[in-house]
Amino acid sequence: MRVGRLRLPQITATIGPPSSKSVIMLTFEDFPPGHFGTYGPRRVTREEILAFAAEFDPQPMHLDEEAASRSMLQGLSGSGWHLCSIMMRMMFDGFIGRTASLGSPGVNELRWLAPFRPGDDLTLDVDVAEARVSRSRPETGIVTFKCWARNAAGQELCEWVSPIIVRRRAAIATERPS
């Protein structure tokens, strides 16, 4: 699929609120601390790396093989922001798209640990680092996720820690018509 000059991979999720008839909605209570899931693999193409870089992060190490070979990355690599976008999509497709999420107050930590390359198969490991009921909005909870993107060799490429605000099961149950 093309959007302007950007060539995007085939979309794997329907954007919009999940249908309560076909999807089990995850609530705060479904996120106890510990390992939550592993998602992927998701292959990244050279064309995708070049298209993202051209549009959003046009640095030479993301656009030009020759310049990239002379950079500290020693070869063409995807933008860290591209990797974050892929991670977000993998989280959405994996669980956020069917979670009673009210959004996120931001990202607590983000570290790019190693470059990702054309042809890499990316996986995403997700842990629940913390889950607590909101003091100011007790009908919600705050779930903090710690995520790692890895290539097929198991090398950690990115580490991300971010909370999301999730509705509690009882709050949803009281809204449903009888």
TIRO-2110 file (N, C-alpha, C; in Angstrom, 1 decimal):
// TIRO-2110
0.8, -1.2, 0.0, N, 1, A
0.0, 0.0, 0.0, CA, 1, A
0.9, 1.2, 0.0, C, 1, A
0.5, 2.3, -0.7, N, 2, A
1.3, 3.5, -0.8, CA, 2, A
0.5, 4.7, -0.2, C, 2, A
1.2, 5.5, 0.6, N, 3, A
0.6, 6.7, 1.2, CA, 3, A
1.7, 7.8, 0.8, C, 3, A
1.4, 8.6, -0.2, N, 4, A
2.3, 9.5, -0.7, CA, 4, A
3.5, 8.7, -1.3, C, 4, A
4.7, 9.1, -0.8, N, 5, A
5.9, 8.4, -1.2, CA, 5, A
6.2, 7.2, -0.3, C, 5, A
5.4, 7.0, 0.7, N, 6, A
5.7, 6.0, 1.7, CA, 6, A
5.0, 4.7, 1.3, C, 6, A
5.7, 3.6, 1.2, N, 7, A
5.2, 2.3, 0.9, CA, 7, A
5.0, 1.5, 2.2, C, 7, A
3.8, 1.2, 2.6, N, 8, A
3.5, 0.6, 3.9, CA, 8, A
3.2, -0.9, 3.7, C, 8, A
3.5, -1.7, 4.7, N, 9, A
3.1, -3.1, 4.7, CA, 9, A
1.6, -3.3, 4.8, C, 9, A
1.1, -4.4, 4.4, N, 10, A
-0.3, -4.7, 4.4, CA, 10, A
-0.7, -4.6, 5.9, C, 10, A
-1.9, -3.9, 6.1, N, 11, A
-2.4, -3.7, 7.4, CA, 11, A
-3.0, -5.0, 7.9, C, 11, A
-2.7, -5.3, 9.2, N, 12, A
-3.1, -6.6, 9.7, CA, 12, A
-4.2, -6.4, 10.8, C, 12, A
-4.7, -5.2, 11.0, N, 13, A
-5.7, -5.0, 12.0, CA, 13, A
-6.8, -4.0, 11.5, C, 13, A
-8.0, -4.1, 12.0, N, 14, A
-9.0, -3.2, 11.7, CA, 14, A
-9.0, -2.1, 12.7, C, 14, A
-8.9, -0.8, 12.3, N, 15, A
-8.8, 0.3, 13.2, CA, 15, A
-10.2, 0.7, 13.6, C, 15, A
-10.4, 0.9, 14.8, N, 16, A
-11.7, 1.3, 15.4, CA, 16, A
-12.0, 0.5, 16.6, C, 16, A
-13.1, 0.8, 17.3, N, 17, A
-13.4, 0.2, 18.6, CA, 17, A
-13.7, -1.3, 18.3, C, 17, A
-13.2, -2.2, 19.1, N, 18, A
-13.5, -3.6, 18.9, CA, 18, A
-14.9, -3.9, 19.1, C, 18, A
-15.4, -4.8, 18.4, N, 19, A
-16.8, -5.2, 18.5, CA, 19, A
-16.9, -6.1, 19.8, C, 19, A
-17.8, -5.8, 20.7, N, 20, A
-18.0, -6.6, 21.9, CA, 20, A
-18.5, -8.0, 21.6, C, 20, A
-19.1, -8.2, 20.4, N, 21, A
-19.6, -9.5, 20.0, CA, 21, A
-18.5, -10.5, 19.6, C, 21, A
-17.4, -10.0, 19.0, N, 22, A
-16.4, -11.0, 18.5, CA, 22, A
-15.1, -10.9, 19.3, C, 22, A
-14.9, -9.9, 20.1, N, 23, A
-13.6, -9.8, 20.8, CA, 23, A
-13.7, -9.8, 22.3, C, 23, A
-12.9, -10.5, 23.0, N, 24, A
-12.9, -10.4, 24.4, CA, 24, A
-12.1, -9.2, 24.8, C, 24, A
-12.7, -8.3, 25.5, N, 25, A
-12.1, -7.0, 25.9, CA, 25, A
-11.2, -7.3, 27.2, C, 25, A
-9.9, -6.9, 27.0, N, 26, A
-9.0, -7.0, 28.2, CA, 26, A
-9.2, -5.8, 29.1, C, 26, A
-9.3, -6.0, 30.4, N, 27, A
-9.4, -4.9, 31.3, CA, 27, A
-8.2, -5.0, 32.3, C, 27, A
-8.1, -4.0, 33.1, N, 28, A
-7.0, -3.9, 34.1, CA, 28, A
-6.6, -5.2, 34.8, C, 28, A
-7.7, -5.9, 35.1, N, 29, A
-7.5, -7.2, 35.9, CA, 29, A
-6.8, -8.3, 35.1, C, 29, A
-6.7, -8.1, 33.8, N, 30, A
-6.1, -9.1, 32.9, CA, 30, A
-4.6, -8.9, 32.7, C, 30, A
-4.0, -7.9, 33.5, N, 31, A
-2.6, -7.6, 33.3, CA, 31, A
-1.8, -7.7, 34.7, C, 31, A
-1.7, -8.9, 35.2, N, 32, A
-0.9, -9.1, 36.4, CA, 32, A
0.6, -8.9, 36.1, C, 32, A
1.4, -8.5, 37.0, N, 33, A
2.8, -8.4, 36.7, CA, 33, A
3.4, -9.7, 36.3, C, 33, A
4.4, -9.6, 35.4, N, 34, A
5.0, -10.8, 34.8, CA, 34, A
5.0, -10.8, 33.3, C, 34, A
5.5, -11.9, 32.7, N, 35, A
5.6, -11.9, 31.3, CA, 35, A
4.1, -11.9, 30.7, C, 35, A
3.9, -11.1, 29.7, N, 36, A
2.5, -11.0, 29.1, CA, 36, A
2.4, -11.7, 27.8, C, 36, A
3.4, -11.5, 26.9, N, 37, A
3.3, -12.2, 25.6, CA, 37, A
4.5, -11.9, 24.8, C, 37, A
4.6, -12.6, 23.7, N, 38, A
5.6, -12.4, 22.6, CA, 38, A
4.9, -12.3, 21.3, C, 38, A
5.2, -11.3, 20.5, N, 39, A
4.5, -11.1, 19.3, CA, 39, A
5.5, -11.0, 18.1, C, 39, A
5.0, -11.4, 16.9, N, 40, A
5.9, -11.4, 15.7, CA, 40, A
6.0, -12.9, 15.3, C, 40, A
6.9, -13.1, 14.4, N, 41, A
7.9, -12.2, 13.8, CA, 41, A
7.2, -11.2, 12.8, C, 41, A
7.9, -10.1, 12.6, N, 42, A
7.5, -9.1, 11.6, CA, 42, A
8.8, -8.8, 10.8, C, 42, A
8.8, -9.2, 9.5, N, 43, A
9.9, -8.9, 8.6, CA, 43, A
9.9, -7.4, 8.2, C, 43, A
11.1, -6.9, 8.2, N, 44, A
11.3, -5.5, 7.8, CA, 44, A
12.1, -5.5, 6.5, C, 44, A
11.5, -4.8, 5.5, N, 45, A
12.2, -4.8, 4.1, CA, 45, A
13.1, -3.5, 4.0, C, 45, A
14.0, -3.6, 3.1, N, 46, A
14.9, -2.5, 2.7, CA, 46, A
14.0, -1.3, 2.2, C, 46, A
13.0, -1.6, 1.4, N, 47, A
12.2, -0.6, 0.8, CA, 47, A
11.4, 0.2, 1.9, C, 47, A
11.0, -0.6, 2.9, N, 48, A
10.2, 0.0, 4.0, CA, 48, A
11.1, 0.9, 4.9, C, 48, A
12.4, 0.5, 5.1, N, 49, A
13.3, 1.3, 5.8, CA, 49, A
13.6, 2.6, 5.1, C, 49, A
13.8, 2.5, 3.8, N, 50, A
14.1, 3.7, 3.0, CA, 50, A
12.9, 4.6, 2.9, C, 50, A
11.7, 4.1, 2.8, N, 51, A
10.5, 4.9, 2.7, CA, 51, A
10.3, 5.7, 4.0, C, 51, A
10.4, 5.0, 5.1, N, 52, A
10.2, 5.6, 6.4, CA, 52, A
11.2, 6.7, 6.6, C, 52, A
12.5, 6.4, 6.3, N, 53, A
13.6, 7.4, 6.5, CA, 53, A
13.3, 8.6, 5.6, C, 53, A
13.0, 8.4, 4.4, N, 54, A
12.8, 9.5, 3.5, CA, 54, A
11.7, 10.4, 4.0, C, 54, A
10.7, 9.9, 4.6, N, 55, A
9.5, 10.7, 5.1, CA, 55, A
9.8, 11.3, 6.4, C, 55, A
10.4, 10.6, 7.4, N, 56, A
10.4, 11.0, 8.8, CA, 56, A
11.8, 11.1, 9.4, C, 56, A
12.8, 10.5, 8.9, N, 57, A
14.2, 10.6, 9.5, CA, 57, A
15.2, 10.4, 8.5, C, 57, A
15.4, 11.5, 7.6, N, 58, A
16.2, 11.4, 6.4, CA, 58, A
17.7, 11.5, 6.7, C, 58, A
18.2, 10.8, 7.7, N, 59, A
19.7, 10.8, 8.0, CA, 59, A
20.4, 9.8, 7.0, C, 59, A
21.6, 10.0, 6.7, N, 60, A
22.3, 9.2, 5.7, CA, 60, A
22.3, 7.7, 6.0, C, 60, A
22.5, 7.4, 7.3, N, 61, A
22.6, 5.9, 7.7, CA, 61, A
21.3, 5.2, 7.5, C, 61, A
20.2, 5.9, 7.3, N, 62, A
18.9, 5.3, 7.0, CA, 62, A
18.5, 5.3, 5.5, C, 62, A
19.2, 6.1, 4.7, N, 63, A
18.9, 6.3, 3.3, CA, 63, A
19.9, 5.9, 2.3, C, 63, A
21.1, 5.9, 2.6, N, 64, A
22.2, 5.7, 1.6, CA, 64, A
23.1, 4.6, 2.1, C, 64, A
23.2, 3.5, 1.3, N, 65, A
24.1, 2.3, 1.7, CA, 65, A
25.5, 2.7, 1.9, C, 65, A
26.0, 3.6, 1.0, N, 66, A
27.4, 4.0, 1.0, CA, 66, A
27.7, 4.8, 2.3, C, 66, A
26.9, 5.8, 2.5, N, 67, A
27.1, 6.6, 3.7, CA, 67, A
26.9, 5.8, 4.9, C, 67, A
25.9, 4.9, 4.9, N, 68, A
25.7, 4.1, 6.1, CA, 68, A
26.8, 3.2, 6.4, C, 68, A
27.5, 2.7, 5.4, N, 69, A
28.7, 1.8, 5.6, CA, 69, A
29.8, 2.6, 6.3, C, 69, A
29.9, 3.9, 6.1, N, 70, A
30.9, 4.7, 6.8, CA, 70, A
30.4, 5.2, 8.2, C, 70, A
29.2, 5.0, 8.5, N, 71, A
28.7, 5.5, 9.8, CA, 71, A
29.0, 4.5, 10.9, C, 71, A
28.8, 5.0, 12.2, N, 72, A
29.0, 4.1, 13.3, CA, 72, A
28.1, 2.8, 13.3, C, 72, A
27.1, 2.9, 12.5, N, 73, A
26.2, 1.7, 12.4, CA, 73, A
26.7, 0.7, 11.4, C, 73, A
27.7, 1.1, 10.6, N, 74, A
28.4, 0.2, 9.7, CA, 74, A
27.5, -0.6, 8.7, C, 74, A
26.5, 0.2, 8.2, N, 75, A
25.6, -0.4, 7.2, CA, 75, A
24.2, 0.2, 7.3, C, 75, A
23.4, 0.0, 6.3, N, 76, A
22.0, 0.6, 6.3, CA, 76, A
21.2, 0.0, 7.5, C, 76, A
20.6, 0.9, 8.2, N, 77, A
19.8, 0.5, 9.3, CA, 77, A
18.5, 1.3, 9.4, C, 77, A
17.5, 0.8, 10.0, N, 78, A
16.3, 1.5, 10.1, CA, 78, A
16.4, 2.5, 11.2, C, 78, A
15.6, 3.6, 11.1, N, 79, A
15.5, 4.6, 12.2, CA, 79, A
14.9, 4.0, 13.5, C, 79, A
15.4, 4.5, 14.6, N, 80, A
14.9, 4.1, 15.9, CA, 80, A
13.4, 4.4, 16.0, C, 80, A
13.0, 5.6, 15.4, N, 81, A
11.6, 5.9, 15.4, CA, 81, A
10.8, 5.0, 14.5, C, 81, A
11.3, 4.5, 13.5, N, 82, A
10.7, 3.4, 12.7, CA, 82, A
10.4, 2.2, 13.5, C, 82, A
11.5, 1.8, 14.3, N, 83, A
11.4, 0.6, 15.1, CA, 83, A
10.3, 0.8, 16.2, C, 83, A
10.2, 2.0, 16.8, N, 84, A
9.2, 2.3, 17.8, CA, 84, A
7.8, 2.2, 17.1, C, 84, A
7.7, 2.7, 15.9, N, 85, A
6.4, 2.6, 15.2, CA, 85, A
6.0, 1.1, 15.0, C, 85, A
7.0, 0.3, 14.6, N, 86, A
6.7, -1.1, 14.4, CA, 86, A
6.3, -1.8, 15.7, C, 86, A
7.0, -1.4, 16.8, N, 87, A
6.7, -2.0, 18.1, CA, 87, A
5.3, -1.6, 18.5, C, 87, A
4.9, -0.4, 18.3, N, 88, A
3.6, 0.1, 18.6, CA, 88, A
2.5, -0.7, 17.9, C, 88, A
2.8, -0.9, 16.6, N, 89, A
1.8, -1.7, 15.8, CA, 89, A
1.7, -3.1, 16.3, C, 89, A
2.9, -3.7, 16.6, N, 90, A
2.8, -5.1, 17.1, CA, 90, A
2.1, -5.2, 18.4, C, 90, A
2.2, -4.1, 19.3, N, 91, A
1.4, -4.1, 20.5, CA, 91, A
-0.1, -3.9, 20.2, C, 91, A
-0.4, -3.1, 19.3, N, 92, A
-1.8, -2.9, 19.0, CA, 92, A
-2.4, -4.1, 18.4, C, 92, A
-1.7, -4.8, 17.4, N, 93, A
-2.3, -6.0, 16.9, CA, 93, A
-2.3, -7.1, 17.9, C, 93, A
-1.3, -7.1, 18.8, N, 94, A
-1.2, -8.2, 19.8, CA, 94, A
-2.2, -8.1, 20.9, C, 94, A
-2.4, -6.9, 21.5, N, 95, A
-3.3, -6.8, 22.6, CA, 95, A
-4.0, -5.5, 22.8, C, 95, A
-3.3, -4.4, 22.5, N, 96, A
-3.9, -3.1, 22.8, CA, 96, A
-5.2, -2.8, 22.0, C, 96, A
-5.3, -3.4, 20.8, N, 97, A
-6.5, -3.2, 20.0, CA, 97, A
-7.8, -3.8, 20.6, C, 97, A
-7.5, -4.7, 21.6, N, 98, A
-8.7, -5.4, 22.3, CA, 98, A
-8.6, -5.1, 23.8, C, 98, A
-8.0, -4.0, 24.2, N, 99, A
-7.9, -3.6, 25.6, CA, 99, A
-8.7, -2.4, 25.8, C, 99, A
-9.3, -2.3, 27.0, N, 100, A
-10.1, -1.2, 27.4, CA, 100, A
-9.2, 0.0, 27.8, C, 100, A
-8.3, 0.3, 26.8, N, 101, A
-7.3, 1.4, 27.0, CA, 101, A
-7.9, 2.7, 26.9, C, 101, A
-7.4, 3.6, 27.7, N, 102, A
-7.8, 5.0, 27.6, CA, 102, A
-6.7, 5.9, 27.2, C, 102, A
-5.6, 5.2, 26.8, N, 103, A
-4.4, 6.0, 26.3, CA, 103, A
-3.2, 5.8, 27.2, C, 103, A
-2.2, 6.6, 26.9, N, 104, A
-1.0, 6.6, 27.7, CA, 104, A
-0.5, 8.0, 28.1, C, 104, A
0.0, 8.1, 29.3, N, 105, A
0.5, 9.4, 29.7, CA, 105, A
1.9, 9.7, 29.1, C, 105, A
2.5, 8.7, 28.4, N, 106, A
3.8, 9.0, 27.8, CA, 106, A
4.7, 7.7, 27.9, C, 106, A
5.9, 7.9, 27.6, N, 107, A
6.9, 6.9, 27.6, CA, 107, A
7.9, 7.2, 28.7, C, 107, A
8.1, 6.2, 29.6, N, 108, A
9.0, 6.5, 30.7, CA, 108, A
10.5, 6.3, 30.3, C, 108, A
10.7, 5.3, 29.5, N, 109, A
12.1, 5.0, 29.1, CA, 109, A
12.1, 4.5, 27.7, C, 109, A
13.1, 4.8, 26.9, N, 110, A
13.3, 4.3, 25.6, CA, 110, A
14.8, 4.3, 25.3, C, 110, A
15.2, 3.1, 24.9, N, 111, A
16.6, 2.9, 24.6, CA, 111, A
16.8, 2.1, 23.3, C, 111, A
17.5, 2.7, 22.4, N, 112, A
17.9, 1.9, 21.2, CA, 112, A
19.2, 1.3, 21.4, C, 112, A
19.2, -0.1, 21.4, N, 113, A
20.4, -0.8, 21.8, CA, 113, A
21.3, -1.3, 20.7, C, 113, A
20.7, -1.5, 19.5, N, 114, A
21.4, -2.0, 18.4, CA, 114, A
20.5, -1.7, 17.1, C, 114, A
21.2, -1.5, 16.0, N, 115, A
20.4, -1.2, 14.8, CA, 115, A
19.6, -2.4, 14.2, C, 115, A
18.5, -2.1, 13.6, N, 116, A
17.8, -3.2, 12.9, CA, 116, A
18.1, -2.9, 11.4, C, 116, A
18.1, -4.1, 10.7, N, 117, A
18.6, -4.1, 9.3, CA, 117, A
17.5, -4.6, 8.3, C, 117, A
17.7, -4.3, 7.1, N, 118, A
16.8, -4.8, 6.1, CA, 118, A
16.8, -6.4, 6.2, C, 118, A
15.6, -6.9, 6.1, N, 119, A
15.5, -8.4, 6.2, CA, 119, A
15.3, -8.9, 7.6, C, 119, A
15.5, -8.1, 8.6, N, 120, A
15.4, -8.6, 10.0, CA, 120, A
13.9, -9.0, 10.2, C, 120, A
13.8, -10.1, 11.0, N, 121, A
12.5, -10.6, 11.5, CA, 121, A
12.5, -10.2, 12.9, C, 121, A
11.6, -9.3, 13.2, N, 122, A
11.5, -8.7, 14.6, CA, 122, A
10.4, -9.4, 15.4, C, 122, A
10.8, -9.6, 16.7, N, 123, A
9.8, -10.1, 17.7, CA, 123, A
9.7, -9.1, 18.8, C, 123, A
8.6, -9.1, 19.5, N, 124, A
8.4, -8.2, 20.6, CA, 124, A
8.0, -9.0, 21.8, C, 124, A
8.8, -8.9, 22.9, N, 125, A
8.5, -9.4, 24.2, CA, 125, A
7.9, -8.4, 25.1, C, 125, A
6.8, -8.7, 25.8, N, 126, A
6.1, -7.7, 26.6, CA, 126, A
5.9, -8.3, 28.0, C, 126, A
6.4, -7.5, 29.0, N, 127, A
6.2, -7.8, 30.4, CA, 127, A
5.3, -6.8, 31.0, C, 127, A
4.5, -7.1, 32.0, N, 128, A
3.9, -6.2, 32.8, CA, 128, A
4.8, -5.9, 34.0, C, 128, A
5.4, -4.7, 34.0, N, 129, A
6.3, -4.4, 35.1, CA, 129, A
5.6, -4.0, 36.4, C, 129, A
4.4, -3.3, 36.2, N, 130, A
3.6, -2.9, 37.4, CA, 130, A
2.2, -2.7, 36.9, C, 130, A
1.3, -3.0, 37.8, N, 131, A
-0.2, -2.7, 37.6, CA, 131, A
-0.7, -2.2, 38.9, C, 131, A
-1.3, -1.0, 38.9, N, 132, A
-1.9, -0.5, 40.1, CA, 132, A
-3.1, 0.3, 39.8, C, 132, A
-4.0, 0.3, 40.8, N, 133, A
-5.3, 1.1, 40.6, CA, 133, A
-4.9, 2.5, 40.7, C, 133, A
-5.5, 3.3, 39.9, N, 134, A
-5.3, 4.8, 39.9, CA, 134, A
-5.9, 5.4, 41.2, C, 134, A
-5.1, 6.2, 41.9, N, 135, A
-5.6, 6.9, 43.1, CA, 135, A
-6.7, 7.9, 42.8, C, 135, A
-6.5, 8.7, 41.7, N, 136, A
-7.4, 9.8, 41.3, CA, 136, A
-8.6, 9.3, 40.5, C, 136, A
-8.5, 8.2, 39.8, N, 137, A
-9.6, 7.6, 39.0, CA, 137, A
-9.7, 6.1, 39.3, C, 137, A
-10.3, 5.7, 40.4, N, 138, A
-10.3, 4.3, 40.8, CA, 138, A
-11.0, 3.4, 39.9, C, 138, A
-11.8, 3.9, 38.9, N, 139, A
-12.4, 3.1, 37.9, CA, 139, A
-11.4, 2.7, 36.8, C, 139, A
-10.2, 3.1, 37.0, N, 140, A
-9.1, 2.8, 36.0, CA, 140, A
-7.9, 2.2, 36.8, C, 140, A
-7.0, 1.6, 36.0, N, 141, A
-5.7, 1.2, 36.6, CA, 141, A
-4.6, 1.7, 35.6, C, 141, A
-3.4, 1.7, 36.1, N, 142, A
-2.3, 2.1, 35.3, CA, 142, A
-1.4, 0.8, 35.2, C, 142, A
-1.2, 0.4, 34.0, N, 143, A
-0.4, -0.8, 33.7, CA, 143, A
0.9, -0.3, 33.0, C, 143, A
2.0, -0.6, 33.6, N, 144, A
3.3, -0.3, 33.0, CA, 144, A
3.9, -1.5, 32.3, C, 144, A
4.2, -1.3, 31.0, N, 145, A
4.7, -2.4, 30.2, CA, 145, A
6.2, -2.1, 30.0, C, 145, A
7.0, -3.2, 30.0, N, 146, A
8.4, -3.2, 29.6, CA, 146, A
8.5, -4.1, 28.4, C, 146, A
8.9, -3.5, 27.3, N, 147, A
9.0, -4.3, 26.0, CA, 147, A
10.4, -4.3, 25.4, C, 147, A
10.7, -5.4, 24.8, N, 148, A
12.0, -5.5, 24.1, CA, 148, A
11.7, -6.0, 22.6, C, 148, A
12.3, -5.2, 21.7, N, 149, A
12.3, -5.7, 20.3, CA, 149, A
13.6, -6.5, 20.1, C, 149, A
13.5, -7.6, 19.4, N, 150, A
14.7, -8.4, 19.1, CA, 150, A
14.7, -8.8, 17.7, C, 150, A
15.9, -9.1, 17.1, N, 151, A
15.9, -9.7, 15.8, CA, 151, A
15.9, -11.2, 15.9, C, 151, A
16.0, -11.9, 14.8, N, 152, A
15.9, -13.3, 14.8, CA, 152, A
17.0, -14.0, 15.5, C, 152, A
18.1, -13.3, 15.7, N, 153, A
19.3, -13.9, 16.4, CA, 153, A
19.1, -13.7, 17.9, C, 153, A
18.0, -13.0, 18.3, N, 154, A
17.8, -12.8, 19.7, CA, 154, A
18.4, -11.5, 20.3, C, 154, A
19.1, -10.8, 19.4, N, 155, A
19.8, -9.5, 19.8, CA, 155, A
18.7, -8.5, 20.2, C, 155, A
18.9, -7.9, 21.4, N, 156, A
17.9, -6.8, 21.8, CA, 156, A
18.3, -5.6, 21.0, C, 156, A
17.2, -5.0, 20.4, N, 157, A
17.4, -3.8, 19.5, CA, 157, A
16.9, -2.6, 20.2, C, 157, A
15.8, -2.7, 21.0, N, 158, A
15.2, -1.6, 21.6, CA, 158, A
14.5, -2.0, 22.9, C, 158, A
14.5, -1.2, 23.9, N, 159, A
13.8, -1.4, 25.2, CA, 159, A
12.9, -0.2, 25.4, C, 159, A
11.7, -0.5, 25.8, N, 160, A
10.7, 0.6, 26.0, CA, 160, A
9.9, 0.3, 27.2, C, 160, A
9.7, 1.3, 28.1, N, 161, A
8.9, 1.2, 29.3, CA, 161, A
7.9, 2.3, 29.2, C, 161, A
6.6, 1.9, 29.3, N, 162, A
5.5, 2.9, 29.1, CA, 162, A
4.3, 2.4, 29.8, C, 162, A
3.6, 3.3, 30.5, N, 163, A
2.3, 2.9, 31.1, CA, 163, A
1.1, 3.2, 30.2, C, 163, A
0.1, 2.5, 30.4, N, 164, A
-1.2, 2.8, 29.7, CA, 164, A
-2.3, 2.8, 30.8, C, 164, A
-3.3, 3.6, 30.6, N, 165, A
-4.4, 3.7, 31.5, CA, 165, A
-5.5, 2.7, 31.0, C, 165, A
-5.9, 1.8, 31.8, N, 166, A
-6.9, 0.8, 31.4, CA, 166, A
-8.1, 0.8, 32.3, C, 166, A
-9.2, 0.6, 31.7, N, 167, A
-10.5, 0.6, 32.5, CA, 167, A
-10.5, -0.7, 33.3, C, 167, A
-11.1, -0.6, 34.5, N, 168, A
-11.3, -1.8, 35.3, CA, 168, A
-12.6, -2.5, 34.9, C, 168, A
-12.6, -3.8, 35.2, N, 169, A
-13.7, -4.7, 34.8, CA, 169, A
-15.1, -4.2, 35.4, C, 169, A
-15.1, -3.9, 36.7, N, 170, A
-16.3, -3.5, 37.3, CA, 170, A
-16.9, -2.2, 36.8, C, 170, A
-16.0, -1.3, 36.3, N, 171, A
-16.5, 0.0, 35.8, CA, 171, A
-17.2, -0.3, 34.4, C, 171, A
-16.6, -1.2, 33.7, N, 172, A
-17.3, -1.5, 32.4, CA, 172, A
-18.6, -2.3, 32.6, C, 172, A
-18.6, -3.2, 33.6, N, 173, A
-19.8, -4.0, 33.9, CA, 173, A
-21.0, -3.1, 34.3, C, 173, A
-20.7, -2.0, 35.0, N, 174, A
-21.8, -1.1, 35.5, CA, 174, A
-22.4, -0.3, 34.3, C, 174, A
-21.6, -0.1, 33.2, N, 175, A
-22.1, 0.7, 32.1, CA, 175, A
-23.0, -0.1, 31.1, C, 175, A
-22.9, -1.4, 31.1, N, 176, A
-23.7, -2.2, 30.2, CA, 176, A
-25.2, -2.2, 30.5, C, 176, A
-26.0, -2.1, 29.5, N, 177, A
-27.4, -2.1, 29.7, CA, 177, A
-27.9, -3.4, 30.2, C, 177, A
-28.9, -3.4, 31.1, N, 178, A
-29.4, -4.7, 31.6, CA, 178, A
-30.3, -5.4, 30.7, C, 178, A
END
